[in-house]
């Protein structure tokens, strides 16, 4: 067992206010490892809501991250995309580069089972996307795309873009990514999917995945779904209560509206999969898709995070990488 060490972690101390604080790191025991962070990732969805103090009271227990400290709204240490090197623990694990669902922190101790080794051909810089890929994989499991189907994904954030890219790998699918930002056209091209603005979105889709976290996006998803189609709601609206247009074609078209959330595995997969297997598959997918690097749109030094966090999560963006 190694002695206790000190570290630095990023805390949301109040809505839209953060600090880097010193804290003790638990000693490494027989079944744990010490990790020195290389990078962590910020995705604009949940972390934006955490930063702004917008986690509803009713969801504060459900929305806890695996190694979160503190409670919503603040002070809270939050995050779930850390990549680092094991530098304490069993001799056979020393030097392994791993992914952990851990907040933004320089050094930390976790159970060895919570440190997922990166495939040999996965650069640690790209591995910060692993939690987003895991979410997108779960969305695809919930959506159940079939070969040859016409699929629309509304919202070209990092999760929506990844879901579109995964659906496009199904043979014969016609995938269209829909977003209000015309700059996302280049992103769609890099991912191998078509792109359009909302006012030109294709009708009569077999599957629609909504990932824009906007009321207008949800209305469009219901509008462009074909009869008897499935609409997957992959957004989380936090403390907002969007109006859902269940008139017009919703009933006559016999549409199905289904939620997808990464905290639980898709029902069809639960008998055979667990969270560990899903995460290992996400890392494997990342290792063989270098073109997904386009989903990382910036990098900030850890020491600069308190000053930069507000602009990172309140402006449109993809995955932002933190360097230690």
N, C-alpha and C positions, 0 to 999 in steps of 0.2 A: 504494500500500500504506500502510495506517495503522500507527502504532506500537502496540506491545504495551500492553494495559491490564490493570488489576487488577479482580477481581470477588470475589464471595462465593458459596460453594456449600455445600449441605447434605450432610454425609457421615455415614454410619453407621460409627462408629469402633469399635464392639463390639456384639454382640447387645443390642438394646434400649437403645442409647446413641448419641446423635447430636450433632453439633456443626456450627456454621456456620464455615467456614474461608475465609481469604483465599487466592486463587490467581491466577496470571497467566492472561490470555486471549491466545491466539495472535493475531498481527497478521492483519488482513484482506488477502487477496491477490486476484488477478484473478478467481478462480472461487469465492470465498467471501464471506460476509456476516457482519456483526456484528449481534447481536440483543440488544435490551434487553427483559428479561422483564416481562410484565404480570401473568400468572397461570400457575400450573401446577396439575396435578391429581394427586390420590392416589387410586388405586383399591385397595380393601381386599384383593384377592386376592394377587397376586404381591408387592406392596410389603410386605404383612404378613409374608410368609415371609422376605423379604430382611431386614426389620427385626429379626426374631427369630432370624436366623442359621440358617434351616431349608432352605437350598438344598442338595439332596443332592450329594455329591462328584461323582457320575457325570453330573450335569446342569449343572455350573457353567459349562462352556463354552457349551452350548446356550442357557442362560438369560441370557446377557449382553445388556444393553440396547445399542442402537446406539451411544450415546455414553457408555457407562459408563466410569468410571475406577476403578482398584483392582480387587481380586478378592474373591469370596465366601470366607468369610463377612464379613470386614471387615479393614481399612477399605475402604469402597466408596462411590462416588458413583453413585446409582442413580435412575432415573426415566425416564418416557417420555411426558410430556404437558405440554409447555411452549408457552405462547402469548406472543408478544412482537412488537415493532416493529423492523424493520430500520433501523438508524441508521448503518451503515457498509457500503460496498461500491459496486457499480455505481450510478450516478446514477438509473437508471431504476427501481431497486428501493427506494431510500430512502423510508421512510415506510410501506411495506407492512406490514400486520399478518399474521403468519404463525404456523403451527403447526409445532413441531419435536418429534421424539422425543428430547427432551433431559432430563437430570436437573434437579433443583431448584437453579437458579442465576440470579443477577441479570443477568449479561451473559455472552455466549458467542459463539464464532465457529464457524460450520458451513459446509460446502459449500453453495453457492446452491441446488443441487438438493434439499437436505434441508430447506429452508424452504418449506413449502407455503402459498401465499397463501390467506387466508380469503376465501370468497365475500363479496360486498359486503353481503349481508343476514344474515351470521352474526356475532352479537355475540361479542367475544373472551371474555367471561365464560362463554359456553356452549361455546366451542370446546375447553375442557379435556377434554370428553367424547370427543374425536375418536378416541383410541386405543381406548377402550371400544367405540365404534361400529364401528371397523374389526374388532375381535375378534368382535362380534356378527354382523357381515356375513359373516365367514368361517365362523362356526358355521352360519348359515343356508345357505350354499353347501354345507357338508358334510352338513347335514340334508336338503337338497333337498325342502322342503315343497311340496305340490301344492295347487291350488285345491280347496276343499271338505273338506280333511282335518281330522281331530280331532287337535290337537297339545297336549301338556302340556309345560310348562317348570318344572322343579323347582329352586327357588332364586331368590329375588327380590332378589339383589344387582344391581349396576348392569349387569353383562353379561347375566345371565339375564333381567332386565327388558327390556333392549334387544332381545335375541333374540326374546322374546315379542312385543314391539311390532312388530318387522319381520315376523314370521310372520303377525301379525294383519292386515297390509296385503295379504296374498294373498287374492283373492276367495273368499268362502265358508268360509274356515277358521274352526274353533271352537277358540280358544286359551284354555287355562287355565293360570294362574300359580299355583304351589304353594309355600307357605312356612310355616314354623313361627311366624313373627311376624305376628300379626293386624293390626298397623299397616300391613302391606304391602297390605292391601285397598284403601286409599285410593290408593296408588301405582298399583296395577293399574287402578283406575277411570280415573285420569288418563291412562293409556296406552291405554285402550280394550280391555282384556282382562279376562276373568273371573278370579276369585281363589278359592282354597279352601285349607283346612288339610290337612296330609298325610293325616289319618285320614278325610277325605271326598273324597280325590282320585278323579277320574273314571277308570274302567277302559277297556280296549279302545281305546287311542289309536294312531293310525296312525304318529305320530312322537312320541318323547319326548326332550327335551333336558335333560340333568342338569347343573346349574350350582351346586349347593349345597356342593360340596367336603366332603360328609359321607358316611359309610358308610351311614347310614340313608336318605339321599336316593338313593344309587345303588341300594339294594335296592328302594326304592319305584319307581324308574324301570323296573326290570325287571319289577316286579309289575304295573304298569298298562299295559304295552305289549301291544297286540293281537298275534295270531299273525302271524308273518313281518314284524313291525314293526322299525323301526330305532331304536336308542337311541344318541344322541350324547352322549359323555362330554366335556363342556366344562370340567370342573373340573380343577385341578391340585392334587394332594395333597401336593406337596413331598416331605418325608422320611417321610411316613406310608405305611403299606401296608394299605389298607382290605381287609376281607374282601368278596369278590364272590360273591353267592349264585347260583351257576350250576346249582343243582339246580332242583327244582320245575318251573316252566313254561319255563325258559330253553331247554332242548333240545326239549321237546315243542312249544313255540311257535315253534321255529326263529327265535329272535330274532337280530338283528345288533347288536353293540356296537362302535361306531366312535369313535375319538378325534378331537377337533378341537383344533388348536393354531394360534395366529395367526402363529407364526414362518414357516410355509409356507402358500402359497395352497392352497385346496381343489383336488384333482387335476383336476376337470373344468374349472377356470378357468385353469390354468397356461398352456395354449397361447396364450392371448390377453391375459391380465392380468399385471401385475407389481405390486410393492408400492406403487409410486407411484400407479398408476391406482386401486388399492383405497383408498388414503388420500384421494385427491381425491374419490372417491365418498362416503366417510364424511363428509367436510366438507360435501359437497352435501346429504346426507341431514340433517345437523344444521341446516343453514341454513333448511330448510323445515319444521322441527318444533319450534316454540317450546315446545310442551307437554313436551318432554324436559328442560326446565329443572328439573322435579321430581326428576330424578335427581342433582342436586347438593344435598347435605344440610347443608353447612356451609362456613365460610370462616375461615381463619387467616392472620394476617400472617406473612410469611416469617421475620422475626426471632424469632417465637415458636415456630417449628417444632421446635427441639430439645426444648422442654418439653412440646409438645403431641403429638408424633408417636406416642408409645406409646398414648395414649388414642384417637387417631384410628384407628389400624390394628388395635387389639386389641378394639375394640367393634364390634358390628354396625353397618354403615353402607353408604352408596352411594359417590358420588364426592365427595371433600372438596377444596375449592379453596383454593389458596395465593395470596395477594395480595402483590405486590411494591411 
